[in-house]
Each structure stands twice: as C-alpha cells, then as structure tokens.
C-alpha cells in the first residue's frame, strides 16, 4: 500500500544516511595519480593498491600508492566499459584463433548442468585444456579465454545460475541488506554470503580423482597451493540486449584471485576470498600444480572428461573441514583445526544476520499485502525499527571483523612461508609484509566504524555533541586510511633504490633518470600522505574538543599543527609538479637526440625544452621557500 511504501522508503533513507556518515572503509582515501604516459605508455588509473607483474626488462612500474592529483596536472580519464569491450574483443579474437588452429573438437562436450539437491551439488561437464598463456581464469565457457584456463565447459551462465538457485543459494541482494542496497550496489564481499567449494572430478587409468580448485593450483614463487577459502555465490542478473532484458550472461568464468582475477564481477559467477583487496596486493601469479596435475597435456590429448562440481557447504566450519581433508601439509592441517572456533563464530553471526533479513523480508511481504492503512503502518514501523537500531549494519561489521581476523592469521603464515623460500629476493618479501601491515589496518577501520555506528543509532535525534563526535570519527577514519598506505609507499621507495643500485651509470643513464623521477614522485606521495593524515587528525581533535567544550583551551595549538600540515601538503604538490616537468624535459631531450628530426620540429622541441627548464628553475625556488616554511614550522612546534 502507498503509506507502507512511504514509511519503508524512509527506512531506506535512514540506512543510506549512515552509509554516507560511516565513510565506507572500503573506498580508497584519495584519487589515483597521473602516470607518465610518454615514458611508459598509457596505464590505467587504479584506486586500490594492486601490484601487476612487471614485464621482463622493465625499469619502472606503476605506483600502488594512491595520491591526490596536483592542481597543476591535468586529469586523464578512461572509460572502463570501453576498456572492457577491448578486452572482450581480444579474448574473442584469441578464442577464434585457437579454435581455427586446433581444428574441430574431437569429442562432443555436453552443455547439460546436473543439479543434485541431495548432495548439494551443481555438476558441469568440462574438459581439460593446456593453457598457452599465464592463467587468467580457472574455468570458463569453451568460447572464452581457453588459452589461459585449466578447464572449459559448454554450459551457459543462465543454466549454472539457475542450478545454484535451485540449491537454495542466496545472492548479494540477501547478503548485503544494508546501505549499499539503498544505493543500488549490493556486495557480498563483507559477509561472504552463501559458501561453496569448487571441486574438479575425473577418472584416469581407472582411478577416481577429486580436488578443490585451490589445490589444483600453486602460487608461483611460493610453491604451495592457496588456502581453500571457498567461493561465494555472487552473480546478479544484468540488462542485456536491445531492448535490455535482465539475465545472466551466457558465457561466464570462475576465477580465484591473484592472477586469475575476472575482468568484470558479473562474468565471474562466483566470488573468491582471494579477490579481497586486502589479499590481492602481493598475490603471486597462479599456475597449474605440477604434482596434482603432472600430466595435463596427456589429459588434454586423451580428451579426458571431467566434472566441475560446485558444492554448497553449510558454512565456514564445513569449509575448513573440506580444506583439512585435502591438506597434506601437517602444519597447515594443525592450523585449520585451530581456526575452527573462529569459523564457528562466523557461522553463528551469519545465522543471526540471515534470520534478521528473513524476518525483514517477511514483514515487507506482509506490509505489501496489508488490507488497511493501519495494518500497513504498523508493519512498516517494525521494518523501520530494524534499520533504526542499526542491527543489520552491526551484524555486517561483526561478520567482516571475524573474517578479517581469520584471514590475517592465514596471511601471516603465507608471508612467513614466502620469507623462508625467497631469501635472495627481498622484493616479494617486503611487499608481502607491507601488504600484511595494511591488511591489519582494516581491523582498526572497523573499530572506528563500530564506535560510529553505536553513536549513530544510540538516539532517535542526534544531540549536537554526538554529531560532533561522529564528524570527528569520520576525520579519524579518513586519517587512518591515509596512514595505512605508508607501509606500501615506504616499500616502493626502497624498491626503487634497490633497482637504482643495480644499474650502470654509463650504460643505463635513461633508466636511471626514470627511476630517479619515480623516487622523487614516491617521496612526494609519502610526504603528501603523512601531511594529509596529520591535517585530518587536527580536525578530529577539534571536533572532540568542541564536543567536550574544551576547544578554546587547545585551539591555538591545534590550528598551528593544521597550518604546518597544510604547508607540507603545498610542498608535496610542488614536488609532484617538479616530477612532471622533469619528465617533460627528459621527453624533449629524447626528441632532440634524434638526428633525423626535421628542423621545424627541432625548433619546437628546443623552445619547449627552454620553457620546461625555466619552469623547473621557478619550481625549485618555490620548493626552497616551502621547505624553509616547513622547517620554521617544525622548529616552532
């Protein structure tokens, strides 16, 4: 009824408001920086810190530290849809080429999906393939990127999706009934929803084999298989065709983090925990495990059919039991047993969350079917009460906190394992440690967000004092996000310095200049992150003091700190502007070194070089003044 929908809309407005107040901790704190496209080619801008494999012989890589754009630097933008369309075209071209090269398929591959509700399984017929490129997906449609997969199938995405639905799996709309739903962006990654394991079954020489997807892989320079962390049903129907009709794409993939990350979430019908941004920064590329699948080429040559099994598990406890059953390393088996109490707690809190969502859904259904306005109003107010108390938001935070604590322990083990296996290569070790340190910041984010949510829902109309405290917590959260990038920034500076030591000043002058620019850029980013953090902390101090009625007592000291932080921010901006001018000078000089350059073009570059050099001199003068201002502020602190 109309009144019921009006009151329900108010409920959604309440949770949307909290989504704004809480400053969603999963968003990056600042926009990405511009890269030097002249020297490195066009690179996509990334917000989350992700490390991509470097091409052989490369001397410079894209920064994983997001920094604010200098006002002097023009922004570069790209259309993700266009990028994805290009990627799709490349994949289709490659798939067509592979199909032509390999000739007609030797045996038919069934497209039938079998649903076994008793065994809680969706079984998809598939075939082994021998990848010719680095793995991008674990399993994909036969018309997909078969050259970078382990197995392929003919089944359509719709049939797999319907099979999973028949098993009773609930998607993002159920498992994220919070502020992101109000914004039309449900996401399962903070509750990890209904859990499944992906298994591969096949027969060879009369023997039956069955392995979880993770155990069929190994992390390249670690040499060990990833943890069996399981998958989450994450597919949603999207508008397809003209006119658009909501459905699941016919060709889908199953990815499992690291190098096998899907290009688009909807293509990967299942979400793997390894795709959590806290885990991916140092995730090694995945490869087929040579011990588990030693005869992959033979399996392909003999057209050995296999079954891709998506098996529903009751929760984290059963998932750990599956992991333990397939784990051969005794140390890992022991840890899997030790983590059982944590898994039990996760299952309990997720059960409470599910019951709450179920109750809310039932109330909504009753409200829409109500025959009188009085009845509709009563039911709508019950729904609103659930949101007004923040019960769903609190459960989401508790579930996410429990998962983070579990995965932090697992990441510690992986980092220690890496340290013992790559003694001669410090790069992966330092990156892993920096990523782990940042991972642990997520727990600090959650603690602040927990405090904020308690205050947010503590009273119907927030007092001025609580409004100030909430605003201060938002500043503190933002400051902590900036601070969380410091380990990665320091690590990148150290990596650049190590690479500079390896270069010959006579033979590698150009590459040395590139790396020196990179070092200066990262130092500016480090300065900017620290200064922005300090500025935000003064805002938090101000809000806290005002809420306690003590602002006049500390006003002078806090404003002094804020001005000092702002001076450092201006200095960082100038340093970043300097990097851009140095890049322009290097580029102009590179043009002028070409003896075949036409005279007219040479004059243009000479004029450009003259202007860039003059600009560099002016920037150096400004930097000198800003440094003096900072030194003065530092001595006066």
Steps between C-alpha positions, in 0.01 A plus 500: 500500500606859442550593868698181564735580210544859620605388849722228354669759279578698812670191643722472195582870530619431858748234394614700198577790737712268714679382187608863446587567865708186541735596214505146359837357599532307178536816288847626423588819691618707208487495119780332303789689353580567140766275347760602246330368188780628279762283660290201590205494264145554615431335834165470668443689824439281804364594840577183687864406547555213258831374373508376145781277371777699332600421147850368459757773481269764638660768713191681618161381619176669588471621856266311730464803729204726427578870535303816443531666162703817489285791383757574232470153347217433256297190574493210260190290488405177332170329444493164685230370270712579194803336663293194575357490150855502362592219737194299391593554135857379567370192679254417223768548236735271690225243555416503128868465411544212740188334358633530144845373598373199691248389238163341578442385855585127521216406735170665586485684831159494663341830596269335753517618860409239761352613832526250786305653787573203728877536457459882483690514173481662160702289257628650174664273235838636393830422328859565593690752289870570483541876551741675265506821704509597866185387680224760510207277597458159657202392289318670216255448216655321202466821296680698770873537571580126477867580437531631859276255690523153658163361386225608261127426490208547258232569760346844488527750782121501532488122557777509762332795670161325507665184632655691789166667568337155507744399774363793701796736475422864576679777317623854579151641548452274802849516646546876480171640631672819615586846368646370174159352412342843547761630252427216257843341552459177699831326569573164664865559579441617858281207605623245241141377473411138425816294469597237245810303412596441138628148437635328194426128454637270233604142431834398357632147459210369701574723797261768635639844585340794681668828601383846606584763238759658732690173536535468124697824501814630663633850560794544267792607720352353819467151357200420721130483418273782614284454809166336427301813577197403297277703273189712544196506273525857368331508159227752432280539195596799285328675207604329174388559142284760330250549645688404815382194690638410843684169492836335567751508210513175303877478533632514854828428675617369834800690632688462825702812571860590437579481131165331435292807563194550282478820299141557612325372811193379315711284267635312798188331631674425830707737716817362663640638825837541327341789310468700821710813454681430828639175356568584133783759523778242518314192375745301284387385156327161512611203292388139459639291786749258339458239775120489491473530121833370370351372173284792393608461136416131510159576650438738211630262232286215632190723521452406861163634606459644845232654714503847643314460828362800688417363842299689759648493851313595815758761602858565603522194727414261217730696268792453739416131523520470121830692504639273772394185313700607194799651686816290502723747686483409869574855623212637292268219616574595861421865433175412325394320818604796715283733289182297562374717792534809278306323225227401748464863607472615137227244432308607811506872418410435134206289618381791719538737204307266267218464753476878529485547122244221471284666765527832318405341167197334656390831651537675163290229334231534769507878470447493125208260548343701784133585448479809721720806540517439874640151450743620231626780726557263791702255288701775328598641839627155603720490188618853568588402858741231376685762296474772764678277750779432250467129563588394145794741475639374832476138385678579173786666690525209742511242218762702309710536814494124561603425141780756516638347818497157338665616177762708683618178668513324164687789336757499781568133421533572126736792568719285726500226239608749234785625718639147537481425127631818336804594707682652203210712375395759757245669273210254546575471872492874567186538286328217687588651837379844395175351369450303821552813706240682292265201530515537878391863469159370388442382857575853622255639244234265631557607860437865409200410286361291785520798735333721241214260440431469874471879527303529175226272629516595868217755484216595269620858457875544532617757752743770389769330708455166322491673161842651579636164619376329182660767282825457693490121455454548125815717493689245710394219268614697195833577671552133576431407138780734393731357764427146379677579171825602669644143511438456126644845419817433703532159336478647149769758579727223626433292187596792276823554695591131468441510125711816465796321661480228235537743207821615333528885496659488155286235331161571662484879521148524360362230733676663793324827423167318488560339838623824656177666388311206647684533831424872516137429413468240778670728754247770412219244539638397839517862612149563371353195677663594831395865475141418404478256791628766743257761366205263545609414852484868595140506375426200718663676796289809438173307483584302814597816691184682389286204612662527845481880509881530511574646156617839632763324714677328207393714201835676451705180517271303263481777239879527508528126426246533220684786334823301521332201331361725228848644435629145449211429262594803288860382499393151388291650219800694372723193516247311290482789255878484478484132407270582211734775373802267528306250291425769240871597486607138458244456224612814315868403527417156367339659194800725444738203510341377177725625220227444240261740674374765250627854561155640572430225754845549652434871556171415670673257735785741572245767593308249712821394675585863571156559652511180706845589633383848601194349668719252688714784631190688620362186669833440676483854639146440626602166655789673675259753656248230597773289662613804698140556608472137611835512681386813683170333594684187611736691730207692644290193577 
